[in-house]
Amino acid sequence: MSKSLKRVRAQAETLGLLIDIREMTVSTKTAQEAADAISVHVDQIAKSIIFRGAETGSAHLFVTAGGNRVEMGKACKLAGEVLERADAAFIRTETGFAIGGVSPIGHIKPVAAYFDDRLTDFQTVWAAAGTPNHMFEIEPERLAKAINAELSDFTQ
């Protein structure tokens, strides 16, 4: 079991989240691939998008519905600073995850988190569990609370 997957499982237990992590036999690197693999609507995929604060250098996590895109102006306003796209090295250093497997939980460092209110339209959503081939299902409100995320409008 990968370190990333172990970290997600351990934090879920610490937070009291009873999640069933599933290994997918096909790629789930993109929201559409994940939705196809699980047979759910693409917006039921909770994408974890990391940005880097231009002034602070801090990581900012935007958990968004799979079909939505982050609107940078809105995201910067929420973060209180200009945000930049994070590269793979920054994401790995700040979260411990590789692109394609970034989970909303189990980060190695604390991150400011924001949660797309579109996800609350569903009874459950699916998120990456630390690898490009592992996912877990969870109620969106429980996930937002677990990561101390603000329900926000930051999408196009």
Backbone bond lengths (Angstrom), bond angles and torsions (degrees), N, CA, C in turn:
res aa  C-N    CA-C-N  psi(-1)  N-CA   C-N-CA  omega(-1)  CA-C   N-CA-C  phi
1 M - - - 1.462 - - 1.531 108.61 -
2 S 1.314 116.70 133.41 1.468 121.03 -178.15 1.535 110.94 -67.31
3 K 1.333 115.15 156.38 1.471 120.77 177.04 1.528 110.70 -60.37
4 S 1.328 115.78 -39.94 1.468 120.18 -179.05 1.522 111.16 -62.44
5 L 1.309 116.08 -45.36 1.460 121.20 179.55 1.528 110.66 -63.98
6 K 1.320 116.89 -41.97 1.475 120.95 177.45 1.521 110.82 -61.25
7 R 1.339 117.16 -41.25 1.464 121.05 -179.87 1.519 111.53 -63.71
8 V 1.343 116.87 -41.46 1.475 120.75 178.75 1.527 109.35 -64.03
9 R 1.309 117.05 -47.03 1.467 121.16 179.66 1.529 110.99 -60.25
10 A 1.335 116.82 -44.27 1.470 121.18 -178.86 1.529 111.30 -64.98
11 Q 1.334 117.37 -43.62 1.458 117.93 -179.68 1.521 111.37 -68.54
12 A 1.323 117.21 -36.45 1.468 119.74 177.06 1.530 109.55 -58.75
13 E 1.327 116.51 -44.17 1.473 120.12 178.66 1.518 110.66 -63.17
14 T 1.331 117.64 -44.85 1.462 122.07 179.51 1.528 111.32 -59.42
15 L 1.340 116.18 -38.42 1.464 121.33 -179.14 1.527 113.05 -82.26
16 G 1.327 116.56 -3.57 1.461 120.03 -178.73 1.519 113.38 74.91
17 L 1.327 116.64 23.52 1.463 121.16 178.95 1.526 108.90 -92.26
18 L 1.303 116.03 118.18 1.454 119.89 177.30 1.517 107.66 -89.28
19 I 1.326 115.63 97.89 1.458 120.00 -178.16 1.520 109.45 -117.83
20 D 1.298 114.22 149.04 1.454 122.02 176.28 1.522 106.59 -108.66
21 I 1.324 116.51 104.79 1.455 120.45 -179.59 1.517 107.96 -81.18
22 R 1.326 114.20 127.21 1.465 119.47 -178.56 1.520 110.51 -112.92
23 E 1.321 114.85 137.66 1.458 120.25 174.37 1.524 107.98 -90.47
24 M 1.306 116.62 127.11 1.456 122.17 -179.69 1.528 109.19 -93.01
25 T 1.309 115.71 145.03 1.461 120.14 179.60 1.521 112.26 -88.58
26 V 1.332 115.90 -7.21 1.462 121.47 177.54 1.524 108.15 -125.34
27 S 1.310 116.53 164.67 1.460 121.17 -179.47 1.525 111.44 -63.08
28 T 1.321 114.68 140.51 1.465 121.39 173.87 1.526 109.53 -127.20
29 K 1.332 116.23 30.31 1.466 121.00 -177.99 1.524 113.08 -65.67
30 T 1.336 116.93 -31.68 1.469 119.58 178.02 1.529 108.84 -108.58
31 A 1.314 115.93 159.68 1.463 120.36 178.86 1.526 111.05 -60.18
32 Q 1.321 116.70 -41.17 1.466 119.38 -179.26 1.529 110.93 -66.45
33 E 1.328 117.42 -42.39 1.471 119.83 176.57 1.524 110.78 -59.85
34 A 1.332 116.35 -42.72 1.460 120.75 179.85 1.523 111.00 -64.09
35 A 1.327 117.00 -46.02 1.465 120.72 179.93 1.522 110.74 -61.57
36 D 1.332 116.65 -41.59 1.467 120.48 178.70 1.525 110.99 -64.64
37 A 1.321 117.26 -39.98 1.464 121.60 -178.52 1.525 112.15 -64.88
38 I 1.326 116.05 -34.27 1.468 121.20 -175.94 1.522 111.97 -98.73
39 S 1.315 117.04 -13.69 1.472 123.29 -176.64 1.526 111.85 65.13
40 V 1.343 114.95 52.16 1.462 121.04 175.74 1.528 108.29 -129.33
41 H 1.330 116.25 168.98 1.460 122.41 175.21 1.530 108.64 -64.52
42 V 1.312 117.25 141.74 1.472 121.10 -177.66 1.529 111.83 -56.97
43 D 1.339 118.20 -30.96 1.462 119.92 179.79 1.529 113.08 -74.07
44 Q 1.335 117.97 -6.87 1.470 120.99 173.79 1.525 111.72 -83.36
45 I 1.318 116.59 -1.98 1.455 120.43 176.05 1.525 107.49 -91.56
46 A 1.317 116.20 121.39 1.460 122.35 179.55 1.531 108.23 -90.47
47 K 1.340 115.51 97.95 1.466 120.93 -179.80 1.525 109.39 -78.70
48 S 1.315 115.80 137.36 1.463 121.82 175.34 1.521 108.33 -104.12
49 I 1.331 115.41 109.32 1.457 121.95 -177.92 1.534 107.98 -109.23
50 I 1.326 115.97 126.74 1.468 121.23 -179.47 1.526 109.52 -106.36
51 F 1.336 114.91 131.78 1.463 122.03 172.31 1.521 108.31 -120.41
52 R 1.314 115.88 158.65 1.466 122.63 178.66 1.517 108.33 -108.96
53 G 1.330 116.16 129.76 1.459 120.45 175.64 1.511 110.16 -69.70
54 A 1.339 117.25 125.25 1.467 121.43 -176.49 1.527 111.86 -65.17
55 E 1.320 117.21 -33.44 1.461 120.67 -177.41 1.528 111.83 -89.35
56 T 1.312 116.57 -44.69 1.469 120.57 -174.02 1.524 113.92 -93.10
57 G 1.325 116.45 -21.36 1.460 119.51 -175.31 1.518 112.79 74.32
58 S 1.331 117.49 8.46 1.465 121.98 -178.87 1.512 111.38 -81.07
59 A 1.327 114.36 154.52 1.464 120.87 175.57 1.526 109.44 -85.16
60 H 1.315 115.35 141.12 1.465 122.94 176.28 1.523 107.12 -126.77
61 L 1.326 115.94 126.75 1.462 122.95 -178.39 1.522 109.57 -102.08
62 F 1.330 116.04 123.83 1.452 122.17 174.68 1.522 107.04 -114.88
63 V 1.332 116.40 112.05 1.459 121.40 178.19 1.516 106.39 -94.74
64 T 1.323 115.97 114.76 1.450 120.72 -172.91 1.520 112.05 -127.46
65 A 1.313 115.38 154.30 1.464 121.18 175.70 1.525 108.71 -61.73
66 G 1.314 115.99 142.86 1.453 122.44 -173.47 1.506 116.72 -52.37
67 G 1.320 117.77 -34.38 1.455 120.67 -178.61 1.517 113.85 -88.30
68 N 1.320 117.26 -6.31 1.463 121.11 -177.88 1.523 111.26 -93.12
69 R 1.326 114.19 157.53 1.463 121.68 175.26 1.523 108.07 -121.09
70 V 1.314 115.94 143.79 1.456 120.99 177.69 1.530 108.98 -72.11
71 E 1.325 115.83 131.32 1.467 122.00 175.32 1.520 106.17 -94.27
72 M 1.337 116.70 115.11 1.467 121.59 -171.00 1.525 113.86 -58.99
73 G 1.325 118.32 -39.02 1.460 119.65 179.44 1.518 111.93 -60.13
74 K 1.314 116.15 -46.45 1.468 120.90 179.00 1.527 110.59 -65.64
75 A 1.333 116.53 -41.18 1.467 120.68 -178.73 1.530 110.97 -64.60
76 C 1.322 116.81 -42.67 1.463 120.70 179.26 1.528 110.80 -62.89
77 K 1.319 115.92 -40.26 1.468 119.96 179.31 1.534 110.22 -62.15
78 L 1.338 116.62 -44.60 1.464 120.00 178.14 1.524 111.85 -62.58
79 A 1.330 115.89 -42.27 1.462 120.74 -177.13 1.519 112.82 -74.47
80 G 1.321 116.36 -20.63 1.459 119.71 -179.30 1.521 112.73 76.92
81 E 1.317 116.69 18.27 1.461 121.34 176.84 1.525 108.89 -162.57
82 V 1.320 115.09 164.85 1.458 120.71 175.77 1.530 107.48 -68.59
83 L 1.327 115.17 134.68 1.461 120.55 178.49 1.517 109.90 -108.80
84 E 1.324 114.25 148.09 1.458 121.68 177.25 1.516 108.59 -122.31
85 R 1.330 115.89 152.91 1.463 119.88 172.98 1.521 107.43 -60.85
86 A 1.307 115.97 135.75 1.465 120.77 178.58 1.520 109.16 -90.59
87 D 1.325 116.54 138.08 1.460 119.09 176.80 1.526 109.62 -86.78
88 A 1.317 115.69 171.14 1.466 121.73 -175.27 1.528 112.14 -58.43
89 A 1.327 116.90 -39.36 1.469 120.23 -178.82 1.528 111.07 -65.74
90 F 1.334 117.27 -43.20 1.466 121.22 178.40 1.524 110.01 -62.26
91 I 1.323 116.28 -46.15 1.463 120.39 -179.09 1.524 110.54 -60.15
92 R 1.314 117.30 -45.16 1.475 121.24 179.56 1.526 110.36 -63.02
93 T 1.338 117.25 -43.88 1.467 121.33 -178.45 1.532 111.95 -65.48
94 E 1.318 116.67 -42.85 1.466 120.76 -174.91 1.528 113.78 -82.23
95 T 1.329 117.26 -32.84 1.466 119.60 -174.83 1.519 113.74 -110.59
96 G 1.336 116.59 -27.03 1.463 120.51 -174.38 1.520 112.46 87.56
97 F 1.325 117.11 3.93 1.461 121.37 -177.34 1.522 110.76 -113.73
98 A 1.322 115.12 152.60 1.460 121.32 172.30 1.524 108.56 -89.52
99 I 1.321 116.22 151.89 1.465 121.04 176.00 1.532 107.90 -56.06
100 G 1.330 115.56 137.79 1.464 121.23 -178.27 1.515 112.26 98.42
101 G 1.340 116.63 -14.22 1.453 120.37 179.39 1.514 113.05 -134.94
102 V 1.346 117.27 16.31 1.465 120.84 -177.75 1.525 109.22 -67.62
103 S 1.312 114.71 120.00 1.460 121.70 178.99 1.529 109.59 -92.97
104 P 1.325 117.84 154.01 1.463 118.81 174.31 1.529 112.29 -75.01
105 I 1.338 117.51 -15.54 1.471 121.39 177.26 1.525 109.25 -123.00
106 G 1.337 115.72 160.61 1.457 120.32 176.31 1.509 114.71 89.24
107 H 1.319 117.86 17.21 1.465 120.84 179.04 1.526 110.15 -68.17
108 I 1.324 117.07 149.01 1.466 120.24 -179.64 1.521 112.37 -80.00
109 K 1.332 117.03 -17.95 1.463 122.42 176.65 1.526 107.96 -131.41
110 P 1.326 117.58 150.84 1.469 119.19 176.62 1.534 111.01 -64.60
111 V 1.320 116.47 144.19 1.461 121.66 176.96 1.521 109.13 -134.04
112 A 1.329 115.46 147.71 1.463 120.14 172.02 1.525 106.52 -71.07
113 A 1.329 117.20 136.41 1.467 120.20 -174.77 1.523 111.80 -127.23
114 Y 1.329 114.25 143.26 1.456 123.42 178.91 1.519 107.33 -132.94
115 F 1.327 117.05 143.58 1.457 121.71 -169.97 1.523 110.32 -126.76
116 D 1.309 116.76 123.82 1.464 124.20 179.66 1.532 109.73 -64.94
117 D 1.328 116.74 118.90 1.459 119.39 -178.45 1.531 112.88 -65.09
118 R 1.318 118.82 -15.31 1.477 121.48 175.43 1.522 110.59 -60.37
119 L 1.313 118.02 -31.97 1.466 121.28 -179.26 1.526 112.43 -62.79
120 T 1.332 116.85 -25.54 1.465 120.06 -178.68 1.523 112.66 -76.45
121 D 1.324 117.14 -2.03 1.468 120.47 175.00 1.524 111.91 -76.02
122 F 1.325 116.62 -8.72 1.463 121.64 -176.70 1.525 110.98 -114.58
123 Q 1.324 115.11 149.79 1.466 119.74 177.07 1.521 110.78 -66.81
124 T 1.326 116.35 -40.75 1.459 121.14 176.23 1.526 109.53 -137.90
125 V 1.326 114.94 156.78 1.461 122.27 174.97 1.522 107.74 -130.73
126 W 1.331 115.28 165.66 1.455 122.16 -179.88 1.523 109.22 -118.91
127 A 1.332 116.09 136.86 1.463 121.24 -179.14 1.522 110.07 -132.09
128 A 1.324 114.97 156.57 1.467 120.39 175.73 1.522 109.21 -64.49
129 A 1.322 114.83 145.85 1.466 120.37 -178.61 1.529 111.47 -112.64
130 G 1.338 116.45 31.17 1.452 120.24 173.90 1.517 115.92 103.43
131 T 1.320 117.05 -7.85 1.466 120.68 176.06 1.531 108.02 -138.88
132 P 1.323 117.46 163.36 1.467 119.33 178.05 1.532 113.90 -69.38
133 N 1.332 118.11 -6.09 1.463 120.62 -177.41 1.525 114.19 -124.06
134 H 1.322 117.64 13.27 1.467 120.59 178.73 1.518 109.61 -126.87
135 M 1.335 115.64 135.80 1.464 121.67 -179.34 1.526 109.93 -139.72
136 F 1.329 114.87 160.16 1.461 119.59 173.94 1.525 109.69 -137.77
137 E 1.329 114.32 153.17 1.464 122.42 179.44 1.519 108.57 -103.30
138 I 1.338 115.78 141.44 1.460 120.24 -178.13 1.532 109.44 -158.88
139 E 1.321 116.76 154.65 1.455 121.14 173.89 1.531 107.33 -71.12
140 P 1.327 118.26 133.62 1.465 120.47 -174.73 1.532 114.10 -59.94
141 E 1.317 117.33 -38.70 1.464 119.56 -179.63 1.529 111.01 -64.82
142 R 1.330 116.69 -37.36 1.474 120.16 178.06 1.521 110.91 -66.83
143 L 1.322 115.97 -38.92 1.460 119.59 178.87 1.521 110.58 -65.92
144 A 1.322 117.44 -46.75 1.465 120.76 179.62 1.526 111.07 -58.81
145 K 1.318 116.12 -43.35 1.470 119.89 179.05 1.523 111.12 -65.44
146 A 1.323 116.98 -41.34 1.467 121.88 -177.71 1.529 112.08 -61.80
147 I 1.319 116.53 -35.46 1.465 119.00 -178.85 1.526 111.97 -98.80
148 N 1.329 115.59 9.36 1.460 122.10 178.50 1.526 110.91 54.22
149 A 1.337 114.57 45.22 1.457 120.45 -176.61 1.513 111.57 -96.41
150 E 1.295 113.75 146.28 1.442 123.22 177.05 1.530 108.63 -85.85
151 L 1.359 117.51 126.32 1.475 120.25 173.27 1.525 106.11 -68.21
152 S 1.317 116.16 124.65 1.456 119.84 -170.44 1.519 112.17 -144.50
153 D 1.328 113.93 161.48 1.469 121.52 171.74 1.524 106.55 -107.46
154 F 1.313 116.73 103.08 1.459 121.44 -179.78 1.530 111.60 -133.72
155 T 1.325 116.39 18.35 1.461 119.03 -176.78 1.526 111.18 -107.70
156 Q 1.344 114.66 163.30 1.468 121.83 177.95 1.501 110.11 -74.39
